[in-house]
Amino acid sequence: MKVTRRETPKRRPVPLRLRDWNEVYEDFDHEALQQQASRCMDCGIPFCHNGCPLGNLIPEWNDLVHRDRWQDAIDRLHATNNFPEFTGRLCPAPCEASCVLGINADPVTIKQVEVEIIDNAFDEGWVVPKRAHVLTGKSVAVVGSGPAGLAAAQQLTRAGHDVTVFERADRIGGLLRYGIPEFKMEKRHIDRRLEQMAAEGTTFRAGVNVGVDITATELREQFDAVVLAGGATDWRDLPIPGREFPGIFQAMEYLPWANKATHGDPVLDADGQPPITAKNKRVVIIGGGDTGADCLGTAHRQGAASVHQFEIMPRPPEERADSTPWPTYPLMYRVSSAHEEGGERVFAVNTERFLGGADAVTGLRAHEVEMKAGRFEKVEGTDFELEADLVLLAMGFVGPERPGLLSELGVELTDRGNVARTDDFETSVPGVFVAGDMGRGQSLIVWAIAEGRAAAAGVDRHLMGHTALPAPIRPTAAPQR
């Protein structure tokens, strides 16, 4: 009998998962997954393709899973996506938001089918190195080892180029490695993919800050082409009174320590805590997005005394808002695994100042806000103070870091401060390309991988005069030069 009800894996019990850093979901039965894949319809127009920047062949691999053809399914999945083990865990699934079934029922569990396909493929030994048949003799430097950089590197290596990936952190992976907590994606998934890429011929150089340890001039002299994939790492700050008090940190100053500890790095003190910890502290997280939720789940596991998460936007509706009709990504109230674990979410609130002194932050003063004529205005009489020993700023990023490599290269920037590029993802400097958040601005992992693949096609065409590499997208706002 055909399944009509959407089912997803269960999350492990909260008291159990807070005792470790393992991924929160329990295993999902293959037979049950095949039944879920059978919910995919014979759409006249499969809008899930439009929802996915990678152009994943979703109905095809859903059907293959349903028919128990798992190896064919991973071939179709890898045809458009280099790293489904990352997207299947971290993508917010705009494909599901645009699923045709979602018009009048729950959408297909596309994301879960995707991650089960790739995990099964690794278990079966089907994910093997794919070495180039012919080497071109051309060399390419990829700066940044997040999803955009890794996607570009794998595509270019398979095209026969000599590719070196540079990463300023001590391990390869970018935000996948140190920005994503272990409970959302265990880092073994990165490591096994890097093993495949190394076997294909990609060279990795961690602990190298391009623009400092190697100059832009040296980089261009040593390589025939360069791909900038350093991400949008210039974080948004909160310049209000008291910002200088100790105990106030950016999310990306806080999150990497927990991941370093799970790697077994010698970062813990005598009490077994990293340099920045939430243990026994009253924590306030300013920012209601995914990064804020990552901080929330990390604080829970470190044993925070209490956690409040502030969001300046009003609480979203329980169901899809009228302003985001199908097939757009819906504005609606969501509960992540971290929110399920505890803490208090506070919406429509603005932090006015931090309280404390030279020794430590002790709290903050805030008030409620409401939107009027496109601006947030204070709701009079709603002022309140909240005690805090640790404040984490998770308000997103404003673009790439400009000093150093970008200023040395002299690449043009857009009005928003991102690196400008052509339809081939080439910057204003010939032979220098850009992919991912560095050119697009802060965005989703699927966009990063799609741009990495597209930039690789641009590089290959630049070096060889033609390319057989797929270019799934073009920049949404290519500059006129």
C-alpha atoms as one frame of an Amber mdcrd trajectory, in Angstrom:
protein
   0.000   0.000   0.000   1.351   3.430  -0.907   2.445   5.588   2.002   0.622
   8.914   2.264   2.037  10.225   5.530   5.392  11.978   5.840   7.778  10.372
   8.315  11.236  11.511   9.388  13.828  10.011  11.755  13.238  10.445  15.454
  15.571  12.583  17.496  17.342  10.859  20.357  15.851  11.656  23.794  16.995
  15.060  25.036  18.501  13.827  28.358  20.534  11.252  26.421  21.849  13.448
  23.643  22.859  16.255  25.985  25.406  13.854  27.470  27.410  13.597  24.234
  28.196  15.450  21.006  26.878  12.830  18.599  24.338  13.633  15.897  20.849
  13.955  17.315  18.937  11.700  14.922  18.354   7.983  15.280  18.861   5.621
  12.334  16.059   5.412   9.786  14.994   2.036   8.421  15.766   1.513   4.723
  12.386  -0.027   3.980  10.634   2.911   5.636  12.788   5.274   3.580  11.839
   3.512   0.377   8.198   3.984   1.302   8.840   7.669   1.886  10.562   7.940
  -1.503   7.461   6.406  -3.085   5.516   9.555  -2.099   7.334  11.440  -4.880
   4.765  11.962  -7.641   5.011  12.019 -11.426   4.930  15.813 -11.506   4.263
  17.557 -14.767   6.779  20.140 -13.545   8.905  19.036 -10.570   9.303  22.377
  -8.795  11.813  20.803  -6.389  14.362  21.308  -9.199  13.665  25.026  -9.102
  13.947  25.068  -5.320  17.393  23.455  -5.383  20.292  25.670  -6.582  22.214
  22.513  -7.474  19.479  21.301  -9.785  19.444  17.938  -8.028  17.606  15.228
  -9.994  15.287  14.616  -7.087  12.426  12.650  -8.699  14.954  10.370 -10.385
  16.803   9.302  -7.254  13.596   9.122  -5.252  12.269   6.636  -7.789  15.525
   4.667  -7.808  15.480   4.345  -4.020  11.847   3.254  -4.134  12.846   0.529
  -6.617  15.802  -0.547  -4.438  18.384   0.621  -6.970  20.653   2.333  -4.451
  23.851   2.375  -6.517  22.086   3.993  -9.447  20.624   6.489  -6.980  24.022
   7.635  -5.717  25.229   8.024  -9.305  22.311  10.351 -10.047  22.834  12.244
  -6.798  26.569  12.717  -7.380  25.854  13.938 -10.913  24.788  17.302  -9.481
  26.067  17.369  -5.898  29.645  16.708  -4.797  28.805  16.461  -1.108  25.280
  15.176  -0.369  26.465  14.059   3.071  26.859  17.760   3.928  23.710  19.108
   2.287  21.599  16.217   3.567  22.475  17.249   7.111  22.835  21.024   6.893
  20.644  22.366   4.094  17.280  23.883   5.118  15.780  22.044   2.129  14.233
  24.691  -0.147  13.488  21.733  -2.423  10.940  20.435   0.090   9.356  23.869
   0.350   8.708  23.760  -3.413   7.621  20.093  -3.566   4.383  19.801  -5.575
   2.942  17.465  -2.963   3.344  20.300  -0.465   0.517  22.257  -2.093  -2.098
  20.301  -0.171  -0.129  17.797   1.939   3.224  17.326   3.656   6.125  17.408
   1.165   8.364  14.465   0.340  11.239  13.847   2.776  13.756  14.787   0.073
  16.556  15.720   2.447  16.330  12.438   4.367  16.342  10.341   1.194  19.415
  12.269   0.059  21.440  11.654   3.200  20.476   7.976   3.347  21.604   7.496
  -0.267  25.088   8.849   0.409  25.539   7.206   3.801  24.550   3.869   2.288
  26.953   4.464  -0.591  29.862   5.026   1.794  28.888   1.908   3.753  28.787
  -0.157   0.559  32.145   1.162  -0.673  30.674   2.860  -3.729  32.280   6.258
  -3.061  35.692   5.822  -4.647  38.308   8.227  -6.019  37.734   9.403  -9.593
  41.105  10.327 -11.008  41.465  12.363 -14.180  42.368  10.344 -17.284  44.465
  13.173 -18.738  46.453  15.805 -16.826  46.483  19.334 -18.225  49.670  20.607
 -16.621  47.743  23.635 -15.345  47.776  24.581 -11.652  44.970  26.143  -9.624
  44.983  27.552  -6.093  41.725  27.405  -4.137  41.712  29.744  -1.136  39.282
  28.482   1.477  38.168  24.935   2.246  34.467  25.346   2.964  31.839  23.759
   0.709  32.411  26.208  -2.171  36.173  25.736  -2.155  35.995  21.961  -1.829
  33.428  21.683  -4.624  35.555  23.808  -6.961  38.668  21.844  -6.030  37.099
  18.445  -6.686  35.685  19.514 -10.046  38.978  21.025 -11.182  41.034  18.061
 -10.001  38.772  15.689 -11.918  39.230  17.920 -14.988  42.945  17.136 -14.825
  44.325  20.284 -13.191  46.847  20.351 -10.356  44.788  21.809  -7.485  46.011
  23.045  -4.108  43.517  24.057  -1.413  44.721  26.594   1.151  43.066  26.915
   4.580  44.178  29.272   7.347  42.739  27.101  10.133  44.687  24.104  11.372
  42.331  21.638   9.671  40.558  21.518   6.320  36.827  22.156   6.241  36.187
  25.851   6.829  32.893  26.506   8.628  31.967  22.860   8.089  34.809  22.004
  10.449  34.681  24.708  13.105  31.371  26.516  12.603  29.004  23.529  12.576
  28.671  21.716  15.923  29.324  18.001  16.048  25.712  17.278  17.018  24.566
  18.654  13.646  27.261  16.952  11.588  29.959  14.674  12.916  33.306  15.584
  11.408  33.980  12.036  10.240  31.816  12.926   7.252  34.315  15.623   6.254
  37.322  13.401   6.851  36.150  10.517   4.670  35.354  12.895   1.796  38.776
  14.532   2.123  40.354  11.086   1.867  38.603  10.589  -1.454  39.695  14.010
  -2.715  43.312  13.460  -1.661  43.316  10.111  -3.468  42.033  11.895  -6.579
  45.045  14.206  -6.459  43.902  17.347  -4.641  46.590  18.811  -2.369  45.580
  20.335   0.966  47.608  22.921   2.870  46.091  23.792   6.245  47.483  26.446
   8.569  48.354  28.770   5.664  46.854  32.259   5.783  46.947  33.450   2.187
  47.731  37.143   2.163  49.968  36.726   5.216  51.972  33.495   4.962  51.947
  33.698   1.188  51.361  36.974  -0.625  48.877  37.565  -3.390  51.766  38.167
  -5.785  53.410  34.868  -4.871  50.104  33.054  -5.264  49.556  34.393  -8.776
  53.148  33.630  -9.757  52.901  30.019  -8.576  49.477  29.156 -10.036  47.806
  29.560 -13.407  44.455  30.446 -11.820  43.072  31.270  -8.388  39.641  30.587
  -6.869  38.665  32.757  -3.922  36.358  30.795  -1.611  37.132  32.277   1.778
  33.518  32.901   2.750  31.792  35.901   4.321  33.697  35.906   7.590  33.387
  39.575   8.543  30.851  39.206  11.345  28.166  41.722  12.233  28.889  43.392
  15.581  26.655  45.131  18.117  28.293  48.498  18.918  26.260  49.501  21.949
  27.424  50.746  25.376  29.250  48.022  27.288  30.316  46.035  24.219  33.893
  46.055  25.551  33.044  44.160  28.753  34.698  40.737  29.133  32.343  37.838
  28.519  30.855  39.123  25.252  31.931  37.101  22.228  31.072  36.566  18.602
  29.558  33.163  17.849  32.576  32.213  15.748  34.850  33.023  18.654  32.856
  30.579  20.771  31.810  27.653  18.569  35.228  26.451  17.282  36.478  25.620
  20.783  33.837  22.943  21.287  34.747  21.327  17.973  38.439  21.471  18.796
  37.685  19.697  22.069  35.748  16.935  20.285  38.754  16.523  17.970  40.848
  15.769  21.051  42.927  18.944  20.801  44.611  19.994  24.081  42.381  23.017
  24.677  40.611  22.019  27.907  41.511  23.461  31.302  41.839  21.590  34.596
  38.039  21.444  34.881  37.717  19.932  31.418  36.353  23.138  29.847  37.455
  25.019  26.700  38.696  28.636  26.934  35.181  29.979  26.288  32.515  27.887
  27.975  28.886  28.196  29.045  29.255  25.852  32.020  27.223  27.117  35.001
  26.706  30.476  33.264  23.634  32.527  32.457  23.885  32.773  28.687  22.213
  35.234  26.327  22.437  34.617  22.591  21.653  37.621  20.398  20.478  36.360
  17.036  17.697  33.920  16.231  19.092  32.122  13.165  20.920  28.856  12.640
  24.155  30.119  14.161  22.266  31.182  17.277  20.739  27.700  17.468  24.225
  26.198  17.144  25.336  28.297  20.114  22.230  27.200  22.002  22.868  23.478
  21.519  26.533  23.928  22.414  25.666  25.842  25.608  23.247  23.077  26.629
  25.956  20.432  26.277  28.444  22.511  28.229  26.025  22.752  31.157  24.749
  26.341  31.021  22.708  27.458  34.026  20.193  29.184  31.727  19.986  30.296
  28.110  17.938  33.049  26.473  17.970  33.557  22.712  17.001  37.027  21.460
  15.561  37.736  18.026  14.669  41.233  16.828  12.071  39.934  14.359   8.557
  39.034  15.569   7.642  35.416  16.199   6.768  33.767  12.872   3.358  32.154
  12.357   2.855  28.436  13.046   1.913  27.760   9.399   3.297  29.115   6.127
   2.883  32.898   6.047   0.764  34.392   3.273   3.775  36.473   2.260   5.678
  33.290   1.278   3.261  31.177  -0.767   4.194  27.871  -2.376   6.695  27.245
  -3.954   8.776  29.871  -2.099  10.624  29.022   1.097   8.016  29.522   3.851
   8.267  31.996   6.678   7.027  29.968   9.650   7.907  29.068  13.227  10.502
  26.307  13.392  11.861  24.307  16.312  15.388  22.974  15.813  16.855  20.168
  17.888  18.655  22.773  20.014  15.415  24.640  20.760  13.822  21.340  21.722
  16.548  20.884  24.330  15.643  23.944  26.371  16.256  27.647  26.736  13.875
  30.539  26.220  13.315  32.177  22.837  12.491  35.882  23.033  11.133  37.564
  19.891  10.720  41.222  18.881  13.361  42.461  21.317  16.302  44.828  20.925
  19.341  44.993  23.209  20.019  48.578  24.274  23.170  48.248  26.366  25.300
  45.734  28.232  25.678  45.905  32.002  28.822  45.183  33.966  32.297  46.611
  34.122  35.947  46.086  33.398  35.908  42.673  35.089  32.918  41.048  33.380
  29.528  41.474  31.773  26.739  40.991  34.304  23.645  41.487  32.175  21.930
  43.593  29.559  19.131  46.089  29.181  16.613  45.567  26.382  13.136  46.490
  25.198  10.467  45.199  22.865  10.179  46.504  19.312   7.567  46.585  16.576
   7.848  47.189  12.858   6.425  50.462  11.574   6.936  51.755   8.036   9.782
  49.288   7.499  11.649  50.276  10.660  11.889  48.835  14.152  10.526  51.175
  16.786  10.704  50.830  20.535   7.542  49.819  22.374   7.406  52.258  25.253
   7.139  50.781  28.731   8.700  47.433  27.781  12.219  47.997  29.138  13.709
  45.100  31.083  17.054  43.883  32.383  18.380  40.339  32.248  21.360  38.917
  34.121  24.066  37.307  32.011  27.566  35.935  32.501  28.140  35.089  28.841
  26.755  36.934  25.799  27.114  35.443  22.317  26.561  37.573  19.214  25.096
  35.490  16.385  23.792  38.169  14.051  25.282  36.954  10.800  28.044  38.254
   8.568  28.388  41.385   6.461  30.738  40.049   3.786  34.308  38.918   3.206
  37.271  40.339   5.082  38.781  43.053   2.923  42.240  43.668   4.434  44.919
  41.241   3.313  44.324  39.067   0.274  41.440  40.971  -1.322  43.107  44.353
  -0.989  46.413  42.929  -2.260  44.741  41.400  -5.298  42.847  44.618  -5.990
  39.598  42.895  -6.921  36.519  45.057  -7.416  33.764  44.865  -4.818  30.018
  45.244  -5.192  27.986  47.912  -3.439  27.367  45.378  -0.651  31.083  44.701
  -0.192  31.199  41.268  -1.844  33.691  40.363  -4.554  32.299  41.323  -7.966
  32.315  38.659 -10.677  31.259  37.933 -14.255  28.934  35.203 -15.493  31.973
  32.900 -15.489  32.659  33.814 -11.831  35.848  35.674 -12.809  36.733  38.745
 -10.760  38.024  42.041 -12.120  41.521  40.503 -11.960  42.062  38.130 -14.925
  42.624  34.547 -13.839  41.184  35.128 -10.373  37.735  33.666  -9.735  35.377
  33.724  -6.768  32.770  31.286  -5.451  30.415  31.019  -2.515  29.767  33.541
   0.224  32.807  35.656  -0.665  31.069  36.714  -3.859  27.444  36.024  -3.034
  27.268  37.095   0.587  26.144  34.907   3.465  23.961  32.157   2.043  23.095
  28.442   2.072  25.398  25.462   1.691  23.636  24.407  -1.517  24.411  27.781
  -3.065  28.060  27.424  -1.981  28.444  24.032  -3.652  26.565  25.185  -6.758
  28.813  28.227  -7.061  31.933  26.123  -6.492  30.908  23.875  -9.372  30.053
  26.818 -11.613  33.302  28.634 -10.817  35.252  25.472 -11.611  33.682  25.442
 -15.084  34.724  29.073 -15.525  38.294  28.318 -14.481  38.485  25.295 -16.774
  37.226  27.351 -19.718  39.752  30.096 -18.900  42.642  27.641 -18.819  41.667
  25.347 -21.702  39.456  27.487 -23.947  36.503  25.127 -23.407  35.017  23.004
 -20.649  32.924  19.903 -20.139  32.298  20.740 -16.500  28.697  21.573 -15.608
  27.878  25.143 -14.595  24.522  24.899 -12.813  24.085  28.602 -12.074  25.177
  32.108 -12.905  25.670  34.930 -10.404  22.371  36.578  -9.615  23.770  40.049
 -10.162  26.854  39.942 -12.346  28.618  43.331 -12.435  28.871  45.336 -15.623
  32.487  45.971 -16.425
